[in-house]
Amino acid sequence: MSVARESAPTEAASNWRFPASLRRRGLAGWVLLLAVVLASAPSVEAGRMFRMTGEAATAMVTGGRSQVLDGLGAIGRQLVPLQISERREVSRIEDFDPNRLPPFSRIETVETRTERLDPETLQMKATTERTAYLVEPVGYLAHVGVKLWETLMIAFWGTLLAVLMSAPLAFFSARNLTPSPVLYGLARGIVSLLRAVPELVSALFLVVAYGFGPIAGVLALALHGAGFLGKFYAEDVEAADPKPQEALAATGANRLKVLRFAILPQVLPQYIGYTLYVLDRNFRMATVVGLVGAGGIGQELKGRFDMYNYHHVGTILVAMFATVFLIDQVSARMRRAHF
């Protein structure tokens, strides 16, 4: 018995082989990859990046100075305190009604003394000017909330349209479902095209076509999302267990019934995960496409940044972080509830 127990590990050790990644061909691939990394490093200034990052890390430990820390510190000091209230000149508010003020707001009058040349006496004369301002204690925070809601709706509608467009693309992109090789190649080509065009690029064209606003943002996110979901939906359909499909097809079921009763129950959990990921990503990308005029909080962020209103920028960034964190928590709960 002892001989049998000792021979089993010896036999297993003798049958052990290097993993494929460590064999000669795999090793040559890793060497080639390393050569590509080293050759491409100058084009992205990798050396300068690592050097400056190292200087910043050293300065944080030793208390010294570095260009990176100085730049980040200068921006960080301008972002706080966060802008919560809003103060607007009454004369510039269209259709202003002093009897119908927003909640918790007030009118504040500011007097300024200036000296002007009297055209009759040709002497400088002191005058007092009164300017009325509408002060809203949480006005800007409420404005950011409205823009964030618009961004969420852009992401939601972009995801919804992406799911609707990707469903037929996934059907024709799956080899085990598509009725024709021509349709398979065409669907795969469309999926690749939609994924190849970034949302920001398509948003630039859509802003020209539809004008500034959320329509361009919704369509830009939907097109790219359809390419992403179409690819992964189709790959999961192709990887589904073929035995239930063969059993159902043997009873005379068509492709749609095979998809409904044999494939979807297997791939639905992955589909939910992909869709939630696209929704989360679309919210972040809705901010980016807003920078080119496609609506949402991104448009507000760019405007405030261009005017050097960094306190407003800080409020937007904090609100975006809180919203992304909330979406992530809701998505995690939905995944746990389903799986």
C-alpha positions as CSV (number, residue, x, y, z in Angstrom):
1,M,0.0,0.0,0.0
2,S,2.8,2.4,0.8
3,V,4.4,1.7,-2.6
4,A,1.2,2.7,-4.4
5,R,0.9,5.9,-2.4
6,E,4.4,6.9,-3.2
7,S,4.2,6.1,-6.9
8,A,1.2,8.3,-7.5
9,P,3.0,11.6,-6.9
10,T,6.0,10.4,-8.9
11,E,3.8,9.5,-11.8
12,A,2.0,12.8,-11.7
13,A,5.3,14.7,-11.5
14,S,6.6,12.8,-14.5
15,N,3.5,13.8,-16.5
16,W,3.8,17.5,-15.7
17,R,4.5,19.8,-18.6
18,F,5.3,23.5,-18.8
19,P,2.1,25.6,-19.4
20,A,1.7,26.8,-23.0
21,S,2.6,30.3,-22.1
22,L,6.1,29.1,-20.9
23,R,7.0,26.9,-23.9
24,R,9.3,28.0,-26.6
25,R,6.6,29.6,-28.8
26,G,5.0,31.3,-25.9
27,L,8.3,32.6,-24.6
28,A,9.0,34.0,-28.1
29,G,5.7,35.8,-27.9
30,W,6.5,37.3,-24.6
31,V,9.9,38.5,-25.8
32,L,8.2,40.1,-28.9
33,L,5.7,41.8,-26.6
34,L,8.5,43.2,-24.5
35,A,10.3,44.5,-27.6
36,V,7.1,46.2,-28.7
37,V,6.7,47.8,-25.3
38,L,10.2,49.1,-25.3
39,A,10.0,50.4,-28.9
40,S,6.8,52.2,-28.3
41,A,7.7,53.8,-25.0
42,P,9.3,56.9,-26.4
43,S,6.2,57.7,-28.5
44,V,4.1,58.0,-25.3
45,E,6.9,59.6,-23.2
46,A,6.8,56.7,-20.9
47,G,10.3,57.6,-19.5
48,R,9.2,61.1,-18.6
49,M,6.0,59.8,-17.1
50,F,7.7,57.3,-14.8
51,R,10.4,59.9,-13.9
52,M,7.9,62.6,-12.9
53,T,5.6,60.2,-11.1
54,G,8.6,58.9,-9.1
55,E,9.6,62.5,-8.2
56,A,6.1,63.1,-7.0
57,A,6.1,60.0,-4.9
58,T,9.5,60.9,-3.4
59,A,8.3,64.4,-2.7
60,M,5.2,63.1,-0.8
61,V,7.5,61.0,1.4
62,T,10.3,63.6,2.0
63,G,8.2,66.7,1.9
64,G,10.0,68.1,-1.2
65,R,8.5,69.7,-4.3
66,S,7.7,68.3,-7.7
67,Q,6.0,69.7,-10.8
68,V,3.2,67.1,-10.6
69,L,2.3,67.9,-7.0
70,D,2.5,71.6,-7.5
71,G,0.1,71.4,-10.5
72,L,-2.4,69.2,-8.7
73,G,-2.2,71.3,-5.6
74,A,-2.9,74.5,-7.5
75,I,-6.0,73.0,-9.1
76,G,-7.1,71.4,-5.8
77,R,-6.9,74.6,-3.9
78,Q,-9.2,76.3,-6.5
79,L,-11.8,73.6,-6.3
80,V,-12.7,74.3,-2.7
81,P,-14.8,75.7,-1.2
82,L,-17.6,74.1,-3.3
83,Q,-20.1,76.3,-4.9
84,I,-23.5,75.7,-3.4
85,S,-25.4,79.0,-3.7
86,E,-26.2,81.0,-6.8
87,R,-26.3,84.8,-7.2
88,R,-27.7,86.3,-10.3
89,E,-28.4,89.9,-11.3
90,V,-32.2,90.5,-11.4
91,S,-32.0,92.6,-14.5
92,R,-30.6,89.7,-16.5
93,I,-33.3,87.2,-15.4
94,E,-35.9,86.9,-18.1
95,D,-39.5,87.3,-17.0
96,F,-38.5,87.9,-13.4
97,D,-41.4,88.3,-10.9
98,P,-40.4,89.6,-7.5
99,N,-43.6,88.2,-6.0
100,R,-42.8,84.6,-7.1
101,L,-39.3,83.9,-5.8
102,P,-37.9,80.4,-5.7
103,P,-38.0,78.6,-2.3
104,F,-35.5,79.9,0.3
105,S,-34.3,82.7,-2.0
106,R,-34.1,86.4,-1.4
107,I,-33.4,89.6,-3.1
108,E,-30.2,91.5,-2.1
109,T,-29.5,95.0,-3.1
110,V,-25.9,96.2,-3.4
111,E,-24.9,99.9,-3.6
112,T,-21.8,100.9,-5.4
113,R,-20.4,104.5,-5.5
114,T,-18.7,105.5,-8.8
115,E,-17.4,108.8,-10.1
116,R,-18.5,109.9,-13.5
117,L,-17.9,113.0,-15.7
118,D,-20.8,115.4,-15.6
119,P,-21.3,116.5,-19.3
120,E,-22.7,119.9,-18.2
121,T,-20.1,121.0,-15.6
122,L,-17.3,118.8,-17.0
123,Q,-16.4,117.8,-13.5
124,M,-16.3,114.4,-11.8
125,K,-19.5,113.7,-9.9
126,A,-20.0,110.9,-7.4
127,T,-23.1,108.7,-8.1
128,T,-24.6,105.8,-6.3
129,E,-25.8,102.8,-8.3
130,R,-28.1,100.1,-6.8
131,T,-28.1,96.6,-8.2
132,A,-30.5,93.9,-7.2
133,Y,-29.4,90.3,-7.0
134,L,-31.4,87.1,-6.6
135,V,-29.7,85.0,-4.0
136,E,-30.5,81.3,-3.9
137,P,-28.8,79.5,-1.0
138,V,-28.8,76.1,-2.7
139,G,-29.4,77.3,-6.2
140,Y,-26.3,76.0,-7.9
141,L,-26.6,72.6,-6.2
142,A,-30.2,72.3,-7.5
143,H,-29.0,73.3,-11.0
144,V,-26.3,70.6,-10.9
145,G,-29.0,68.1,-9.7
146,V,-31.1,68.9,-12.7
147,K,-28.2,68.5,-15.1
148,L,-27.2,65.2,-13.4
149,W,-30.8,63.9,-13.9
150,E,-30.6,64.8,-17.5
151,T,-27.3,63.0,-17.8
152,L,-28.9,59.9,-16.1
153,M,-31.7,60.0,-18.6
154,I,-29.3,60.3,-21.5
155,A,-27.4,57.2,-20.2
156,F,-30.7,55.3,-19.6
157,W,-32.1,56.0,-23.1
158,G,-28.8,55.3,-24.7
159,T,-28.7,51.9,-22.9
160,L,-32.3,51.1,-23.8
161,L,-31.8,51.8,-27.5
162,A,-28.5,49.9,-27.4
163,V,-30.2,46.8,-26.1
164,L,-33.0,47.1,-28.7
165,M,-30.5,47.5,-31.5
166,S,-28.1,44.8,-30.3
167,A,-30.8,42.1,-30.1
168,P,-31.2,41.5,-33.8
169,L,-27.4,42.1,-34.4
170,A,-26.6,39.4,-31.8
171,F,-29.1,37.0,-33.4
172,F,-27.5,37.3,-36.8
173,S,-23.9,37.4,-35.4
174,A,-24.2,34.0,-33.7
175,R,-23.1,31.1,-36.0
176,N,-25.6,28.7,-34.4
177,L,-28.6,30.9,-35.1
178,T,-27.9,33.0,-38.2
179,P,-29.7,31.5,-41.2
180,S,-27.1,32.7,-43.8
181,P,-23.3,33.2,-43.8
182,V,-23.9,36.5,-45.7
183,L,-26.1,37.8,-42.9
184,Y,-23.5,36.6,-40.4
185,G,-20.7,38.5,-42.1
186,L,-22.9,41.6,-42.5
187,A,-24.0,41.6,-38.8
188,R,-20.4,41.1,-37.6
189,G,-19.3,43.9,-39.8
190,I,-21.9,46.3,-38.4
191,V,-21.1,45.3,-34.8
192,S,-17.4,45.9,-35.4
193,L,-18.1,49.3,-37.1
194,L,-20.3,50.5,-34.2
195,R,-17.6,49.5,-31.6
196,A,-14.8,51.1,-33.7
197,V,-16.3,54.6,-33.6
198,P,-15.9,56.2,-30.1
199,E,-18.9,57.9,-28.6
200,L,-17.1,61.3,-28.7
201,V,-16.5,61.1,-32.4
202,S,-20.1,60.1,-33.3
203,A,-21.4,62.8,-30.9
204,L,-19.5,65.4,-32.9
205,F,-21.3,64.4,-36.1
206,L,-24.6,64.0,-34.4
207,V,-24.4,67.4,-32.8
208,V,-24.0,68.8,-36.4
209,A,-27.0,66.8,-37.5
210,Y,-29.4,67.2,-34.5
211,G,-28.0,70.4,-32.9
212,F,-26.8,70.9,-29.4
213,G,-28.7,68.9,-26.8
214,P,-29.4,65.5,-25.4
215,I,-30.5,63.8,-28.7
216,A,-26.9,63.6,-29.9
217,G,-25.8,62.2,-26.6
218,V,-28.4,59.5,-26.5
219,L,-27.7,58.4,-30.1
220,A,-24.0,58.4,-29.7
221,L,-24.2,56.2,-26.6
222,A,-26.7,53.9,-28.2
223,L,-24.7,53.3,-31.3
224,H,-21.5,52.4,-29.4
225,G,-23.4,50.4,-26.8
226,A,-25.2,48.4,-29.5
227,G,-21.8,47.4,-30.9
228,F,-20.5,46.3,-27.5
229,L,-23.6,44.4,-26.5
230,G,-24.1,42.9,-29.9
231,K,-20.6,41.3,-29.7
232,F,-20.9,39.9,-26.2
233,Y,-24.5,38.8,-26.6
234,A,-23.6,36.8,-29.7
235,E,-20.5,35.3,-28.2
236,D,-22.5,34.0,-25.2
237,V,-25.1,32.6,-27.6
238,E,-22.4,30.7,-29.4
239,A,-20.9,29.5,-26.1
240,A,-24.2,28.2,-24.7
241,D,-24.6,24.4,-24.1
242,P,-25.6,22.9,-27.4
243,K,-27.4,19.8,-25.8
244,P,-30.7,21.7,-24.9
245,Q,-30.6,23.3,-28.3
246,E,-30.2,20.0,-30.1
247,A,-33.0,18.4,-28.1
248,L,-35.4,21.3,-28.8
249,A,-34.5,21.4,-32.5
250,A,-35.2,17.6,-32.7
251,T,-38.8,18.3,-31.8
252,G,-39.1,20.7,-34.8
253,A,-38.6,24.0,-33.0
254,N,-37.4,26.9,-35.1
255,R,-34.4,29.2,-34.3
256,L,-36.5,31.7,-32.4
257,K,-37.9,29.0,-30.1
258,V,-34.5,27.5,-29.6
259,L,-33.3,31.0,-28.6
260,R,-36.2,31.6,-26.3
261,F,-36.3,28.2,-24.5
262,A,-32.8,26.7,-24.8
263,I,-30.4,29.6,-25.0
264,L,-31.8,32.6,-23.1
265,P,-32.2,30.8,-19.8
266,Q,-28.4,30.0,-20.0
267,V,-27.2,33.5,-21.0
268,L,-29.7,35.8,-19.2
269,P,-27.5,36.3,-16.1
270,Q,-24.6,37.4,-18.3
271,Y,-26.9,39.6,-20.3
272,I,-28.0,41.4,-17.2
273,G,-24.4,41.9,-16.1
274,Y,-23.4,43.3,-19.5
275,T,-26.4,45.7,-19.6
276,L,-25.8,47.1,-16.1
277,Y,-22.1,47.6,-17.0
278,V,-23.1,49.5,-20.1
279,L,-25.6,51.6,-18.1
280,D,-22.8,52.5,-15.6
281,R,-20.4,53.3,-18.4
282,N,-22.9,55.3,-20.4
283,F,-23.4,57.6,-17.4
284,R,-19.7,58.4,-17.4
285,M,-19.5,58.7,-21.1
286,A,-22.6,60.9,-21.1
287,T,-20.5,63.4,-19.2
288,V,-17.7,63.2,-21.9
289,V,-20.0,63.6,-24.9
290,G,-21.5,66.6,-23.1
291,L,-18.2,68.4,-23.6
292,V,-19.0,68.7,-27.3
293,G,-22.5,70.0,-26.7
294,A,-24.5,66.7,-26.4
295,G,-26.3,67.8,-23.3
296,G,-26.1,66.8,-19.6
297,I,-23.7,67.7,-16.9
298,G,-20.7,67.6,-19.3
299,Q,-21.9,70.7,-21.1
300,E,-22.1,72.6,-17.7
301,L,-18.7,71.3,-16.7
302,K,-17.0,72.5,-19.8
303,G,-18.7,75.9,-19.6
304,R,-17.6,76.4,-16.0
305,F,-14.1,75.2,-16.7
306,D,-13.7,77.6,-19.6
307,M,-14.8,80.5,-17.4
308,Y,-12.3,79.4,-14.7
309,N,-15.2,78.9,-12.2
310,Y,-13.3,76.2,-10.4
311,H,-15.6,76.3,-7.3
312,H,-18.4,75.3,-9.6
313,V,-16.2,72.6,-11.2
314,G,-15.5,71.1,-7.7
315,T,-19.3,70.9,-7.0
316,I,-19.9,69.1,-10.3
317,L,-17.1,66.6,-9.7
318,V,-18.3,65.7,-6.2
319,A,-21.9,65.3,-7.4
320,M,-20.7,63.1,-10.3
321,F,-18.7,60.9,-7.8
322,A,-21.7,60.5,-5.5
323,T,-23.9,59.6,-8.5
324,V,-21.5,57.0,-9.9
325,F,-21.1,55.5,-6.4
326,L,-24.8,55.3,-6.0
327,I,-25.3,53.6,-9.4
328,D,-22.5,51.1,-8.6
329,Q,-24.3,50.2,-5.3
330,V,-27.6,49.8,-7.0
331,S,-26.1,47.6,-9.8
332,A,-24.4,45.4,-7.2
333,R,-27.6,44.9,-5.3
334,M,-29.4,44.0,-8.6
335,R,-26.8,41.5,-9.5
336,R,-26.9,39.8,-6.1
337,A,-30.7,39.8,-6.1
338,H,-30.7,38.0,-9.5
339,F,-27.8,35.6,-9.1
